[in-house]
């Protein structure tokens, strides 16, 4: 069975744990978009791993992992992860493949990202990680990017880098008054990585086609979430790639006819990192409580995530865009102890009631949530392993979420460990 795992909020929904659980029943795990601007946190053998590029399935012996053509790769970040895993005794070579069509992140991408973000006026910054992701995707679309496969020919790579760097240095000097970046230093740096990177390179679309024909089970994992998708998210406060189901198709080269299930992952509440409107955001006191209790700090940047009540409006948007077949609800245990819970079922925008997500950011920023209030539960649920063992109010809350999302809940997480999971 081929399954796609999608974040149904603004990312950080807990996809890493679900991927880790589903990887046991998969042969191949594929990362299809984003870069090292996102991280999946997995607790494995009493160790905590934060992976930014390599699919989480690498922690399972014998599983094949693929970094698809839709991912942008910083070689230094990639090999830091390889070293981290190998130091922990996890075999990587022979199990990890990188698409030769994937684009590479260069120092000028990072510098452009940093300078652009810093030059933005207050309230206009996107809140990027400044790791060069956006500028790399921009070069890809402008057809001046450099791909992994370009390293196969050193003369071609040299000519390509010469051309692109000349153009980028002109921009850096004339627009941002920065110093030009030296060609030799960049060329030598990437030449050091060249042989190692090409050792992982593969025609991954063909590999995935052959794997499907051989009836292998493939799991596709994305970064970020639906509301950060460059087309369908809260634009312009989004990432630079397609974090929705379409991104899995184009970012891996798999045919849509080969996909069997699409699974949406969402927290039992809502979080957002970075800038942009957030209609259901908690007041400060409750925000601090949930941030602390839920360890709501970014795996990549360490930035505190903003937290809020469950938003069924953006949830239904994620269901429609991705065609979700089922849901995984994460961090239900964090809501234990609250006297009451709220669910946003609609918005008021300029005085008008709507149950649909408003695409225009100037409308979304004015959205005021319309809430339902539900009784909370006081019991500790981290030990619960069956639906029937959950407190009645927790079950009622989940059933209402399920009804509003019009999608069945199949997984409920009540803790960060693998076994702290209820399968329905």
N, C-alpha and C positions, 0 to 999 in steps of 0.2 A: 504494500500500500504506500502511495506517495502522498505525504501530508505537508501542508504549509502552516507554519506557526506565525501568527500575526499579533502585534501589539495593538490593542483596541482603544488605547488612550494616547497620552503624550510620551510614550516610552516608559522605561523603568517599571514595567508592570509585573516583572518577575518571570520573564520568558526563560531566563537561564535555568531556573529550577525545572520548568516544564520540559524544556529541551533535554535536560539531563534525565528526566523520567522516561521520556519517549524514545530517547536514543537507544535504550536497552532493547527496543523492539524494531530498531532500524539498522540497515546495513551501511547506509551512506548518509552523512549529515552535511548539508550545504549552506554556506553563508552567501547571501545573494546581493547585499547592498550595504552602503555605509562604509565606514573606515574605522580607525582607532579613536573615533569621537564618541563611541558607545562601548559599554562594557556589560558582560554577563557575569554575575557573581554566582559561583557554585560551591557548595560545601561538599567535599569529597574525601572520604577516609580521614575524617577529623581535620582536614585541611581546607583552607579557603582559597579558591582560585578566582581571579578576576581576569577574564579573557576579553580582549578587544577586537581581535581579528580572527583567531583560530576558532572554528566551531567547537561548542562545548562538548560535543560527542567524542572529542579526542581523549577525554578522561575514561572512556569505556574501551577496554582492550579489544583489539581486532576490528574496531569500527573505522571506516574510511571517511575522511573529512575533506571537503572541497571548499576553496575560496573562489567564488564565481567571478565572472567578468564584470559584474555590476559593482564590485567592491573596489575602492581606491586604496592602494597599499603604500604604506610607509615601511620600506624594508627594515629600517632600524627597529621599529616597533614590532614588526613581525618576528624578527630573530631574537628580540628580547623575550618574547613569549615562548619561542621554541626552546631557548636556554632555560627559562623558568620551568617548563614542563619536563625537560630532560633531567634537570637537577632533581626533580621530584620522582625520578624513575619512570616517567611515562614516555613510551616510545612514540616518536613523531615521524621520523623518516620512513618512507614506504607506506605511510598512512595518511599523509597530508599532501594534497595537490592544489596548485595555484593556477588559475586560468591564465594562459598566455595572452589573453585579451584584456586582462585587468590593467587599469591605469595606475601609474606610479606617482606618488607625492614627492615633490622636490622642495628644497629649501625656499625657493621663491614663492611657492604656494603658501607655506607657513608664514613667511614675512608679509605677503600680501593680505592674508587673512587677519593677521595681527594689526597691521597698519589701518586697514579698512575699518575694523571694529573700533579701534581707538579713536578714529577720526569722526565717528558718528556722533551727532548731537545727542544730548540726554533724551532718553525715551525712544531713540531711533535705532539703537544697537539691537542686533538679533540675539546676542548672547551665545555666540559660537564658542567652541572649545579652542579656537585659534590653532588648530592642528593642520590647516591647509586643505581640509576636506572640500569646502565650497569652491575655492579657486581651482582645485584639481578637476572637479566636475565641470566647472565653467570651461576649462581648457579642452575637456573631452568633447563638449558640445560645440566648441569653436573649432574643433578638428585640429588642434595643435598639441594635444596630449601625447604623452609617451607611454607605451604599454610594455608589459613584461616581455612579450615576444620580441620587441624592438632591440632588446639586449643581445639577441642571438647574433646580430651582425654589429660588431664594434664600430666599423666605419659608418654604418647607417645611424647608429645611436649617437656617435660623435657629431655628425652633420645635423641631426635632428635637435640635439641639445644646443648646439651652436646657434641655430636659427631661433629656437624658442627663447633661450636665455637673453639674446640680443634684444628681442622684443620686450621681454619682461623687465630687463634692466632699464630700458628707456622709460617704461611706465613707472617703475620705482623711483627713478631719479627725478623725472619731470613732474609727476603728480604728487608723490609723497616726500620728495627731497631726501630720499634715503641713499645710502651708498650702494653702488652696483655690486652684485654678487660675482665672485671670481669663478670663471669657467673651470679652470684646472682643479680647484678644490672639489667642486661638485662632481666633475667627471671622474676623478680619482676615487672619490667616496663611493660612487655607484659602481665603479669598476671592481671595487673590493667585494661588493655584494653580488656581482654579476653571476659568477659560477654557482654560488650557493642558491641564489634565487632560481636560476634556470634548472637547477636540480629538482625543484618542486614543480616546475612549469609543465602544463599539460593542456591538450585540447579538451577542456572540461565539458563543453556541450556534447561532444561525441561520447565521452566517457559516461555521462548521465543517460544518454540515449541507449547505449549498450547495456547499462545497468538496468534500465527499465525493461528492455527486451528480455533480459535474463531474469526478470521478476524479482529484482532486488527491492527492498523497502527503502525509500528515500525520504528524509526529513529535511525540509527547507526552513532555515532560521534567518530572520531578519533582525536588523537593529532598529532602534527608535520605535515609533508607533504610528498609527493611522493619522493622528492629528498633527504629526510632524512631516507627513508626506508632502513633497514639493508641489504636487497638483491638488491634493484633496485635504490638506491640512490647513492650519490657521496662518495662511500666507499673509505677509512675508516672514512670520515667526515660525519657520519650518527648517528642516534639514534640506540638503541639496540633492536628495535622491528619492526614489519611490519606495516608501516603507510599507506600501500596501501590496495586495496580492499580485497586481500587475508587475511590480518590481521583482517578484520571485521568478516570473516567467522570463522577462527580458534580462534580468541580472544573473540568470543561470544558463539560459539557452534551452530550457526544457519546454516541451510543447504543453499548452494548457489542457490538451486532451489526455495528458498523462497524470493529471492531478485528481486524487480521489477525495480528499478531505481538506477543509480549511478550518483551523482552530484559532479562535480569538482568545487572547490573554488579557485580563483586566484585574486591577485590584478591587477589593471590596469598598474602597474609597477612591479618590482621584489624586494624582500628583502631577506636578509639572516642574521641570527644571529649565532655567533660562528665562528669557523675556517673553512677553505676550500676554494677552487677556486670559483670565481664568475665572469664569463666572461663579463657581461654587467654592472658591477659596475660603478656608477657615479664618475666623478671627484670631488674633495673635496668640492668645493663651492656649486655645485648642490646637493651633498650628504647632506650637512648641511641644505640646504633649505628644502628638502623633509623630512628629519628626523624631523625637527622642525614642519613643516606644517602638516605632517602625524602622529605626535606623535609616531615615530618609535623607541620605547623603549620596551624591553621585559616585558610581563606581569608577568613573573616568576622571572627573574633575574634583570630587570631594565637595562640590557645592551643595548646599542644603536645598532639598526639593520643597517647593510649595505644596501644600496639602489641602484637600477640600472634600466635600461630600460627593458621593457617587453621582455621576452625571449621565443620566439615561439618554439625553439628547445627543451627545457626542457618541454614546454607545450605539444608538440606533444607526447613526451615520456610518460607524465602523462596520456594522452588520451589513448595511446596504452596499457599501463600496467593495467589501471583501467577499460577500456571499458566505458569511460565517456559517459553518455547520454545527459548531458546538463552542462552549465557553469553558475556560479555566479561570476560576475566581481565586485570587491570591490574597494573602495577608488578612484573612477573615479574623484571625486571632487578635489583631491589633485593635479591633473595634470593641473587644471585650472590656466591660467596665463602664462604658458610656451609658448614661441613663436613657438617652434617645438618639435615634439616627435619622438623618434626612436623605432623601433621594430627590434629585432634580428631575422632574418629569416633563418640563416645558420651560420656555423662556418668555419673558416680556421684552420686546424690542420696540422702542419708541411707542410704548403703550399698547402694542398689539401682541396678542398671545400666539405663540408658534411652538409646535412640537418638533420642528425641523431645524437642523443646524444651519445658521446663516453663514454663507460662504464669504461675504464681504467683511473684511476685518473691522471696518468702521461700524458695522452693524453688530458683529460679534462682541466687540469691545463694550457695547452698550447693553448687552443681554443681561437681564436680571432673572435669576432662576426662580421657578415656581416649584416649591417643595411639597413632598409628602413627608409626614413624620411617622416613624415607627419606633416601637419600644425596643430598647437595647437589652442586653443580657450581662450579667455580672460574673458568670462562671468562666474559669480558665478552660479553654477548649484545645490547648496544645496537645493534649493526650488523646483527643477524639480521633477515631479511625473509621467510624461508620456514620452515615447520615442520621440514623435514628438516635445516635448518642448526642447530637448537637442540641443545644437548648432550643426550645420551641420558638422563641423570638428570633434566633439566628436562622432557623429554617424558614420562618415567615419572611424574613428580610431577603433571603436568597431567592425564594419563590417569586417575590415581587420583582426583583432584579431580572429574573428569568422571563417573567411575563412582559416586562417593559422592553426587554431586548429581543423578545420573540425568537429566542435561541436557547436550546437546552444546555444546562450546566452539567458538565461531565466530570470536572475536577474541582475540588475545593482544597486549598492549602491552608493549614492551621499552624504553620511554623516553617522555618527555613530548611529543616532537615528533610531528606528524601522520604522518610517514613511518616512524616507529619502531613499526610495527604489522604484525602477521602476521594475514592473513585466511585462515581455513580454509574 
